[in-house]
Amino acid sequence: MRWAGAAVVGLILLYLALPILVVAVVSFSSGTYLTFPPPGFGLRWYQAYLGNRDWLAATWLSLWVAAGTVALSVGLGTPAALGLARLPRAPRALATGLVLSPLIVPHIVVAIGIYYAYARAGLVGSPAGLMLAHTCLAVPFVVTSVSASLAGLDPRLAQAAASLGATPFGTFRQVTLPLIRPGILVGALFAFITSFDELIVTLFVSGSGAVTLPRRMWDDVRFAIDPTLAAVSTLTVALTAALMMAIHILRRRAERLRAA
């Protein structure tokens, strides 16, 4: 039974990972079109990506928008989590539901609402508008991560610091912040991934002046399919996998801090 269970799990993982593996293999193709198996192997399409100004511009814009989203999400999500932790149970449940609503409402609904708001404010097609839109989607991840860290925090530590003369800000800076820092970093990484990979909201609000990497990939799928798309997809998956590994390491560190 143990071997049978392992075989079933292995087949499920293979089923989930097979499309990614196919894309990764095709990205090293030497052919002119997307064909599998490839006629040969090489780095032709990675060189095409690095030598294409449009692809690089979209990549840099995605990185800048994701960095701005991380800053806004952490700046808004961390105080929100601290405030939610101090609310009574009934108001906390209501406020938490409102904060986490972007995770529950379909992204297409969020995108339509943001588009109508941006159309009136003139933010469609601007990088600042993309940052604000992505922040709406990323803040719940920061709130959830920081709230999980706060749930494992012993309140007697802050009380002891206050009894020794520490100010509220000093208590937060010297006691609370070091203990919840792994949770903040995990939330920041999730915010980065959310912004960097977001497509649906971006399609509505990017216009023609703020083309991110996912938007550029979408346009390439529609109009000009070539193995460059596979190379970009492979790099995106590799970046996301590296960030997820960092999140796993930070979570283990947070668990060790709570245990200590």
C-alpha positions as CSV (number, residue, x, y, z in Angstrom):
1,M,0.0,0.0,0.0
2,R,2.9,2.4,0.7
3,W,4.4,1.8,-2.7
4,A,0.9,2.2,-4.3
5,G,0.4,5.5,-2.6
6,A,3.8,6.7,-3.6
7,A,3.1,5.7,-7.2
8,V,-0.3,7.6,-7.2
9,V,1.3,10.7,-5.8
10,G,4.1,10.5,-8.4
11,L,1.7,10.2,-11.2
12,I,-0.3,13.2,-10.0
13,L,2.9,15.3,-9.7
14,L,4.0,14.2,-13.2
15,Y,0.6,15.2,-14.5
16,L,0.8,18.6,-13.0
17,A,4.5,19.2,-13.9
18,L,4.4,17.7,-17.4
19,P,3.2,20.9,-19.2
20,I,6.0,22.9,-17.5
21,L,8.6,20.3,-18.5
22,V,7.4,20.4,-22.1
23,V,7.7,24.2,-22.2
24,A,11.2,24.0,-20.7
25,V,12.4,21.5,-23.2
26,V,10.9,23.5,-26.1
27,S,12.7,26.7,-24.8
28,F,16.0,25.1,-25.8
29,S,14.8,24.2,-29.2
30,S,16.9,25.1,-32.3
31,G,13.8,25.1,-34.5
32,T,11.9,28.1,-35.9
33,Y,8.5,27.1,-34.5
34,L,7.1,25.6,-31.4
35,T,7.5,21.9,-32.0
36,F,7.9,19.0,-29.6
37,P,10.1,17.1,-29.6
38,P,12.5,19.8,-30.8
39,P,14.7,19.1,-33.8
40,G,17.8,20.2,-31.9
41,F,18.9,22.1,-28.8
42,G,20.5,25.4,-28.2
43,L,20.2,28.8,-26.5
44,R,18.9,30.6,-29.6
45,W,15.6,31.7,-28.1
46,Y,17.2,32.8,-24.8
47,Q,19.5,35.0,-26.8
48,A,16.5,36.3,-28.8
49,Y,14.8,37.2,-25.6
50,L,17.9,39.0,-24.2
51,G,18.4,40.8,-27.5
52,N,14.8,42.0,-27.9
53,R,14.2,45.5,-26.6
54,D,10.4,45.0,-26.3
55,W,10.8,41.9,-24.2
56,L,13.4,43.5,-21.9
57,A,11.3,46.7,-21.5
58,A,8.3,44.6,-20.4
59,T,10.5,42.6,-18.0
60,W,11.9,45.7,-16.4
61,L,8.5,47.3,-16.1
62,S,7.2,44.1,-14.4
63,L,10.1,44.2,-12.0
64,W,9.5,47.9,-11.1
65,V,5.8,47.5,-10.7
66,A,6.3,44.4,-8.5
67,A,8.9,46.3,-6.4
68,G,6.5,49.2,-5.9
69,T,3.7,46.7,-5.1
70,V,5.8,45.1,-2.4
71,A,6.6,48.4,-0.8
72,L,2.9,49.5,-0.8
73,S,1.6,46.1,0.3
74,V,4.0,45.8,3.2
75,G,3.4,49.4,4.2
76,L,-0.4,48.8,4.2
77,G,-0.6,45.2,5.2
78,T,1.6,45.1,8.2
79,P,-0.3,47.9,10.1
80,A,-3.5,46.4,9.0
81,A,-2.5,43.0,10.5
82,L,-1.4,44.7,13.8
83,G,-4.7,46.6,13.9
84,L,-6.8,43.5,13.2
85,A,-5.0,41.6,16.0
86,R,-6.2,44.2,18.6
87,L,-9.9,44.2,17.5
88,P,-12.6,42.3,19.4
89,R,-13.6,39.1,17.8
90,A,-16.8,40.2,16.0
91,P,-15.4,43.3,14.4
92,R,-12.1,41.5,13.6
93,A,-14.0,38.8,11.6
94,L,-15.8,41.5,9.6
95,A,-12.7,43.6,9.0
96,T,-10.7,40.5,8.1
97,G,-13.3,39.4,5.5
98,L,-13.2,42.8,3.9
99,V,-9.4,42.9,3.8
100,L,-9.3,39.4,2.3
101,S,-12.1,39.9,-0.2
102,P,-9.7,40.3,-3.2
103,L,-8.8,36.7,-2.7
104,I,-12.4,35.6,-2.8
105,V,-13.9,37.8,-5.5
106,P,-13.0,36.6,-9.0
107,H,-10.2,38.6,-10.5
108,I,-12.3,39.5,-13.5
109,V,-14.8,41.3,-11.3
110,V,-12.0,43.1,-9.5
111,A,-10.5,44.1,-12.9
112,I,-13.8,45.5,-14.2
113,G,-14.2,47.6,-11.0
114,I,-10.7,48.9,-11.1
115,Y,-11.0,49.7,-14.8
116,Y,-14.1,51.8,-14.3
117,A,-12.5,53.7,-11.4
118,Y,-9.2,54.2,-13.4
119,A,-11.1,55.4,-16.4
120,R,-12.5,58.3,-14.4
121,A,-9.2,59.1,-12.7
122,G,-7.1,58.8,-15.9
123,L,-4.9,56.0,-14.5
124,V,-5.4,53.5,-17.3
125,G,-2.1,52.7,-19.0
126,S,0.1,54.1,-16.2
127,P,2.7,52.2,-14.1
128,A,1.4,53.9,-11.0
129,G,-2.1,52.6,-11.8
130,L,-0.7,49.1,-12.2
131,M,1.1,49.3,-8.8
132,L,-2.1,50.4,-7.1
133,A,-4.2,47.7,-8.8
134,H,-1.7,45.0,-7.9
135,T,-1.5,46.3,-4.4
136,C,-5.2,45.6,-4.0
137,L,-4.5,42.0,-4.8
138,A,-1.3,41.6,-2.8
139,V,-2.2,43.2,0.5
140,P,-4.3,40.2,1.6
141,F,-1.2,38.0,1.4
142,V,0.8,40.3,3.6
143,V,-2.1,40.6,6.1
144,T,-2.5,36.8,6.2
145,S,1.3,36.2,6.6
146,V,1.8,38.8,9.3
147,S,-1.4,37.8,11.2
148,A,-0.1,34.2,11.3
149,S,3.2,35.5,12.8
150,L,1.3,37.6,15.3
151,A,-0.9,34.6,16.3
152,G,2.3,32.8,17.5
153,L,3.6,35.8,19.4
154,D,3.6,35.7,23.2
155,P,1.9,38.9,24.3
156,R,3.8,38.7,27.6
157,L,6.9,39.8,25.7
158,A,5.4,43.2,24.8
159,Q,4.1,43.5,28.4
160,A,7.5,42.8,29.8
161,A,9.1,45.4,27.6
162,A,6.5,48.0,28.6
163,S,7.0,47.3,32.3
164,L,10.7,48.0,31.8
165,G,10.0,51.4,30.4
166,A,9.8,50.8,26.6
167,T,7.5,53.1,24.6
168,P,4.9,51.6,22.3
169,F,7.1,52.3,19.3
170,G,10.2,51.0,21.1
171,T,8.3,47.8,22.0
172,F,7.3,47.3,18.4
173,R,10.7,48.1,17.0
174,Q,12.7,46.0,19.5
175,V,10.3,43.1,20.4
176,T,7.5,42.7,17.9
177,L,9.1,43.6,14.7
178,P,12.1,41.1,15.0
179,L,9.7,38.3,15.8
180,I,7.2,39.0,12.9
181,R,9.9,39.9,10.4
182,P,9.9,36.4,8.7
183,G,6.1,36.8,8.3
184,I,6.6,40.2,6.7
185,L,9.2,38.9,4.3
186,V,7.0,36.0,3.4
187,G,4.1,38.4,2.7
188,A,6.5,40.6,0.6
189,L,7.6,37.6,-1.5
190,F,4.0,36.6,-2.1
191,A,3.2,40.2,-3.1
192,F,6.0,40.2,-5.5
193,I,4.9,37.0,-7.1
194,T,1.3,38.2,-7.3
195,S,2.3,41.4,-9.1
196,F,4.9,39.8,-11.3
197,D,2.5,37.1,-12.6
198,E,-0.8,39.0,-12.7
199,L,-2.5,39.1,-16.1
200,I,-6.2,39.6,-15.8
201,V,-6.2,42.9,-14.0
202,T,-3.2,44.0,-16.1
203,L,-5.1,43.3,-19.4
204,F,-7.8,45.8,-18.2
205,V,-5.7,48.6,-16.8
206,S,-2.3,48.5,-18.7
207,G,-3.6,50.1,-21.9
208,S,-0.8,50.6,-24.4
209,G,1.6,52.5,-22.2
210,A,2.3,50.0,-19.5
211,V,2.9,46.6,-21.1
212,T,4.2,44.1,-18.4
213,L,5.8,40.8,-19.1
214,P,2.6,38.7,-18.7
215,R,0.8,41.2,-21.0
216,R,3.7,40.9,-23.5
217,M,3.5,37.1,-23.3
218,W,-0.3,37.2,-23.8
219,D,0.1,39.4,-26.9
220,D,2.8,37.0,-28.2
221,V,0.5,34.0,-27.8
222,R,-2.2,35.8,-29.8
223,F,-0.2,37.2,-32.7
224,A,3.3,35.7,-33.0
225,I,4.0,32.3,-31.5
226,D,7.6,31.4,-31.4
227,P,10.0,29.6,-29.0
228,T,10.9,32.9,-27.4
229,L,7.7,32.6,-25.5
230,A,8.8,29.3,-24.1
231,A,12.1,30.7,-23.0
232,V,10.4,33.6,-21.2
233,S,8.0,31.2,-19.6
234,T,10.8,29.0,-18.4
235,L,12.6,31.9,-16.8
236,T,9.4,33.1,-15.2
237,V,8.7,29.7,-13.7
238,A,12.3,29.4,-12.5
239,L,12.0,32.8,-10.8
240,T,8.7,31.9,-9.2
241,A,10.1,28.5,-8.0
242,A,13.1,30.3,-6.4
243,L,10.8,32.7,-4.6
244,M,8.6,29.9,-3.3
245,M,11.7,28.1,-2.0
246,A,12.7,31.3,-0.2
247,I,9.2,31.5,1.3
248,H,9.5,27.9,2.5
249,I,12.8,28.7,4.2
250,L,11.4,31.9,5.8
251,R,8.4,30.0,7.1
252,R,10.7,27.4,8.7
253,R,12.7,30.1,10.3
254,A,9.5,31.7,11.7
255,E,8.5,28.4,13.2
256,R,11.9,28.1,14.9
257,L,11.6,31.6,16.3
258,R,8.1,30.8,17.7
259,A,9.4,27.6,19.2
260,A,12.3,29.4,20.8
